[in-house]
Amino acid sequence: MSKSSQNLDLRQSQGLVMTPQLQQAIRLLQMNNAELNAFLEEEMAANPLLEKAGPEGEESPPGEGDGAQGLDGGDVESDFAQVWESSSSAPAPGDFDPGQSTVGRGGAMSFDGAEEGFEVGLTRPRTLREHLLEQLHMEASDSRDRLLGAMLIDLLDESGYLRIDRADLAARLNCPIERLGALLDRMKGFDPPGVFARDLAECLAIQLADQGKLDGPMKILLANLDRLGARDFKTLGALCGVNETYLKDMVAEIRALNPKPAADFESFVVQTVIPDVLMKTLPRHLGGGWRVELNAQTLPRVLVNRDYYTDVAGRARDRADRAYIENQVASASWIVRALDQRAQTILKVAGEIVEAQNAFFLYGIECLTPLTLREVAEKTGVHESTVSRVTAGKYIGTPRGIFELKYFFTTAIAGADGSSHSAESVRARIRALVDAEDPAAVLSDDSIVDILKKEGVDIARRTVAKYRESLKIPSSVQRRREKNG
């Protein structure tokens, strides 16, 4: 027969307790400037002691808002001056210009986003951008192509047209125009047909080609849409070399097309991404390099109204009233300190990313270097999860455009000398080798491996074959057949 007994033991253990303030601090870190503004509006409506600071440059009364200066670049600027400046003293192509910048979106990174139930995704209409990004991820396996493609998607207008000149965009990104043009030609085959067209004529031509109806007379008709608008059917018939009945059929086919491919997506809205962080060049007399600062135009500045607190606290007689005032001043002070800590953390992480990707900002998209969350976390002294929260959903305005911070993280391939190479740069090198190969001496995968190893890249043949296939490059046998007729 077993005997039961009760014992009282004292044990010591460690555990992490997520206090409400800690949870709120994590949420503040995840917010971008627009979301932070909305949050603070709610807090100021509920807390009479929390108020917005005056215009930038206006001196605040002493004692108002511990750390509030850090929100507009005061103390934070001096504390992290070493972080902001890169080791290079070369001048940048120019400071961030919101009128000339592009928006970088997309990518293969998968950080945790906002916590939403699955039912939200079932009921919310899909946007054109989401529809195109899904196709882009299926079509392009190269992260650089995904980044370029996402920029092109964000440059579409309300009709779904891409009216920006590809030469200007390629020059701004220091990207080969051939690569940009090849990617754009592939994306013109995306659904809905006609998207990424330069104008109405090309939009209609893409749709007709998709239906197999783009013949010679139809091309002539599309080149003379102004005459079609003027209903000059006699001249059009002569130009196209068809009779009146055939011309009417051609016009009917054109009228059945969709001149605005984006119109089917009612939730599609062209929005300008406002950067949370700005990257600027330092003049030569200050040592050159880069300067990183928070976007003061969108970053909210709040402080504690000490005068009002003193006035109200002096009049409070009831214990409940005094407790309420003390709780409100404590809450307001904590929010101001949390915002200052948030600003410092974002600047540290953004400054480290800028320093690590210095070559990209100087020489273009082909020079992205390997970078991981752990590397940034170790150099900034914060946890990897903190770096993930800082880089997700926040944008930096650079001389090369606006990019989401998380898209500067790329995978690495080990080098023969112990160094590392970006997987994207290796793909770009493979593409360059194939493009420059002699038709009489087409490079095999083994030959590419030998060349890369001589250049210090330790890579296996199967990896070269994998990268070549991801770049849609045929095998050496197929290329030899194509180049030699």
N, C-alpha and C positions, 0 to 999 in steps of 0.2 A: 504494500500500500504506500503510495507516494505521499510525501508531505510537502505542503506548500508553505512558503515563508515570504515575508516582506522585508526588504532591506532598503535603507536610505543611503544612497551613494552621492558623493560630491565630485563632479567631473568638470574639467575645464576644456573648452573647445573654442575655435575661432569661426566666425561667420560674418558675412557681409550683409549689413542692414541698409536697405535703400530707403533713406528718409525722404519725406516729401520734398524737402529742399534739394536733395541730391537728384531726385527724379526730374525736378523742374530745371535744374542746371543742365542736365543732359538734353532735355528738350530745347532749351535755349541754344545750345551748341549746334543742334541739328537745323535750326531755323536759318533761312536766308534773311536778308535785310527786309524784304517785303513782309514775310511772315512775322518777323520780329516787331515791325511797326504795328501790325494788327494786334499782336499779343499785348504790347504796351498800351495801346489805346484802351483795351479792356481793363488792364490793371489800373490805369489812371482814372477810369470811370468808377472803379470800385474803391480806390484808395485816394482820399483827398490830399494826402501828404506827398504824393508822387506827381511830378509835373514835368513837362518838357522844358529843356533848357532854352535859353534865348538863341538868337541867330549866332552862327559860327563867328568867333572872334569877340563876342560880347563877354565881358568879365563876369563871372559868377560870384555871388557873395561868399565870404569865407565860410568854410564848414559845410557847404551845400554839396552833398553827394560825394562820398568817398569813391575815388576812382573815376569820376565822371569825365575828367580830362582825358583819360585814356581812350574814350570813345571817339574823340575827334583828332587823335594823333598826338596828344601832349606828352604825357609821361611814357606812353608805349613807344613813341618814336625814338626817344633816347635810349630806352632799355633794349630795343631790338635793332639798333642801327647796324650792328655787326651782322645780324641775320639777313637784313634786307639787301645788303650789298653783295653782289657776286664777286668772285675772284677776278673776273675779267674786267679790264678797263676799256674795252672796245665800245664805241658808241652804238646805240641801238638804232634800228631803222627809223625810230620816232616814237613819241609817247602815244599812249592810248587815245584814239580819236573815235568817239562813238558814232560819228557820221561816216567813218570809213571802215568800220570793223565788221567782221563776220562772226557768226555764232557757231561754236563748236559743240556738237551734241553727238550722242550715240557712243558706240564703243562696246567692248566685250567684258568690261568690268561689271561685277554684280554685287554692289553694296546694298545693304538693307535700306529700304525707303520708308515712307510713312506707313504706319500700321493701319491697314484698311482691310475690312473683311472681304472675302472672296465674292460676296454678293454685289459689292460695289463695281467690280469689273464686269459682272454679268449684266448690269442695268445701264451703265454709263455708255453712251454712244462712242464709237471709236473715231478718233480724229484722223485726218489725212496723214498727219505726221506719223502717228503710230502705225498706220497701215503701210506707209512707205518704209519706215524703219524696219519693220518685220521682214519685208522683202529684201531690204539692203543686207540684213544679217544673214539671210539665206544665200544671197548672190555673192557677197564679198566676205572672204575669210581673213583677208589682210586687215589688220586694225587700222592701218593708215588709210586704206580705201574706205573703211567704215567711217573714219573721222571726216574725210573729205566728203563722202556721200551725205553724212549727216549735216554738214555745212550747207551743201546744195539744197537739201530738203528745207532747212530753215530759211533759205533765201527765196523760196517760192512765194509768189504773190497770191492774192485772194482767188485768182482764177486757176492757179496751178502752173503758171508760167515762170520760167527762170530767165529774167530779162537782164541779168548782170553779164558783162562781157567776160568770157572765160579766160582771155589773155590777162585782163586786169587782176582777176582772182588768182590766177597762177603766179603772177608776178608778186602779188602781195604775200602769198604763202611761200614763195621761193620753191614752188613745186613745178616739175616739168609739165608743160602744157599738154604734151602728148598723153601723160598719165591721167591728167584731169579730164582731157577730152575723151579718152577711152572709157573711163568710168562713167562719164555723163552719157555717152552713147549706150552703154549697158543699162543705165537707169531710165533711159527713154523707153525701154521696153517694159517698165513696171506698170502695174495696174493702179489707177484707171488709165486707159490708153490716151495719149496726148499730153500727159504730165511732163514737165521739164522742157516743154517747147519754148522757143524764143518768142514766137508770135503766133497769131491765129493760123496763118498758112501752114506753118510747121506742125501745129497741133492737129489740124485736119489731116495733114499728110501722114502723120504717125498713125492716126486711127484708120485711115484708108489702107495703109500698108499692112496693118494688123488684120484687116479683113481681106487682103489680097486684091484690092481694087485700085491700087495706085499705078495706073498705066500711063503711057505718054500723054494722051489727051487730058487726063485728070491733072497731071503735073502742070500743064499749060494753063488749065483753068484755075488752079490754086495760085499760080503766079499772076493772075489777073483778077483777083477778088474785087478790086475797085470797080472794074467793068461789070462784074456780077452784081455789085451793089447798085450800080446805075442801071441795071437791067438791059445792058447793051448786048442782047443775045445774038444779034446778027454778027457783030464783030467777034464775039466769043466763038461762035460756030466756025467762022473763017479761020481764026487762030488755032483752034483745036482740030480743025479738019474733020468735023463731024456734021451730020445733018441736024435739023431742029429737034427731031424726036429723040435722038441719042443724047443731045445736049440737055434736054429736059430730064432725062433719066439721070444724067450726071449731077444736075442741080438737085434733084430729089435725094440722091445719095449724100450729098454734102449737107443738106438740111436735116438729115436724120442723125448727123453726128453731134457730138457734145462740144461746143466751143469753149466751155469752162469746166475742165475735168474735176476741179476741186469743189464745184457747186453741189455735187452729190453728198458731200460730207458737211452737214449743216453745222457741226460743232467746230469746224476748222476756222481758226482765227489767227491771223498773223500778229504775233506779239514780238516786241523787242525785249531781249533779255538784258536786264540791267545788272552789270557786274557788282559783286559785293566787295571785291578787292581790285585795286588799280595798280598797275605796274608801270613805272616811269623810268626814264633814264636820268642818271646823275651827271651833271656837267663835269668836264675834264678837270676843272680846278678843284673839284671835290673828290677826285679820285676815279671818276667814271663808274661804270657798273650799273646796277639796277636798284631802284627804290620801290618798295612795296608798302602800300598804305591802304587803309580801309576807305571805302567810297563815302566820303562825308556827306554827299548830297542825298544819299538814301539811308544812311545809318542814323537811327534815332538817338538823341541825347536826352537823358532824363536825370533828374536830381531830386533830392529830398528838400522840401520847403521847410527849412528850420524855423523861419519866422512864424509861419502859420502854426507849426507844432508848438512853439513856445507860448503863443497866444492861446491856443485851445487847451493845452495842458494846464495852464494857469487857471483856467475857468472851470475845469472839471472838478466836481465835488463828489460825485458818486463813484464807488469802487469800479462798477462795470464800465463807466465812461473812461476812467483812467486806464483800465485794462485794455479797452478798445484802442485808445490812442497809442499806448505802448506797443500793442501788437501791430498797428498800422505803420508806425515809424520803424519798427524792426523789419517788417516786410519790405518797406520801401528801401531801406538801407541795404538789405540783402540783395534786392534786384539790381541796384546800382553797382554793387561789388561784383555780382555775377556777370553783368554786362561787361564790366572792365576785364574780368578774367576771360570771358568769351573772346573779346577783341584781341587780347594778348595771345591766346591759343591760336586763333585764326591767322594772325600775323606770323607767328613762329612757323606754323605748318606751310603757309603760302610762301614765306621767305625761303624755306628749305627746298621746296619744289622748284622755285625759280632758280636757285643756285644749282640744283642738280640738273635742270634742263636748260642750262645756259646756252649750250650749243644749238638747241632748237630755236631759241629766240634770236640767235645771231645768224644762223645759216638756213633755217627752214625745217620743214616737216621730216625731211630725210635724216635728220640728226637727233631724233629722240633717243634718249639713253635709258638703259634698264633702271627701273625704280620700283621699289616695293613699299608697302605700308610699314613693314618692320624697319626698313632703313630710315624712313622719315621719323618714325616713333623713337628710335634710338638716338637720333641726332637732336630731336627737340625735347626729349625727356618726358614724353607723354605715352599713353598706352595706344596700341594699334587700333583699338575700337574708337578711341578719340580721334585719331587721324581719319578713320573711315567716316565718322560723323561730320568732321570738318569739311572733307572733300566732296561729300555727296550733296548735290543740289546747290552748290555755291559756285559762282563764276568769277573769273579773273579777267579784267580787261588788259590786254597786252598790245604792243605795237603790231602784232600779227593777227589780232582779232580777239574775240571773246571765247574763252574755253572753260568748260567745267573742270574744276580742280582734279577730279578723280581720273580724267582722261590722260594725265601725264604719267600714269603708272603703266609700265610695259614690262613684259617678261624678258628674261636674260638667257643667253647662251654662253657657256664657258669658253674662254679662250685658251690657246695652247700655253700662254705664259702666265696663266692664272687670272687674267683679266676677264671681263665679261662684255658681251656684245648684245645689243638689242635684237630681239628676234625680227623686228620690223626692218632694222637696218640690214640684216642678213638677207631677208627677202628682197629688199631693194637692190642689194649687191648681185643677187642671182639674176634678177631682171636685167640689170645693167650688163652683166656678162653675156646673157643670151642675146640681147639687142645688138651688142657689138661683135658677135661672133662672125667669123668668116664663113660664107656659104660652103666653101670648099673644105672647111674644117669645123663642122658643127660639134659643139661641146656635149659630151655625154655627162651623166650624173657623176661618174667617177672623176672625170676631168674637172668638174666644178668643185668637187670635194678637195682635190689636190690644190686647186688655186686658192680656195678659202683657207686651207691649212697653211699654205705659204704666207697668207696674210694674217695668220694668228688666230683663226677661227677653228676650233676643234669641233667638227660636225660630222655626223654619220651620213652615209649614202642614203639611207632610208629617210632621213630628215630632209635632205636636199630634194628627194623625190616628192616628199610630202609638201614642202614649200613650193616646189615647181607646179604641182597640181593645184595648189590653192591659188596660185597666180594665173591659172588657166594657160600655162605654157605647155605645149605638146612635148612629147618625148623627142629625143634626138633623132630617132628614125623618121618620125613624122615631119620634123622641122627640115631635115635634109631633103626629104621628098618635096616639100613645099618650096624650098629655096632653090632647088635645082630643077624645078619643073617636072 
